[in-house]
């Protein structure tokens, strides 16, 4: 069963989008896009974000786990 995303992104959406435009490199851009998708509520499941970005679901799960550790 897909894992539903249940986290709060504290960064402002404008801040995230501005940083997305500044970044070069697909990895960094995809990480910011993940935050934007979660913040906007566009996707409820990690598998949906993984498909959208062309990444593995485990990759998205790892990124989200790292975020949760950094916030704690």
Secondary structure, DSSP 8 states (H G I E B T S, - for coil): ---B------S-HHHHHHHHHH--SHHHHHHHHHHHHHHHT--SBHHHHHHHHT--HHHHHHHHHHHHHHH-
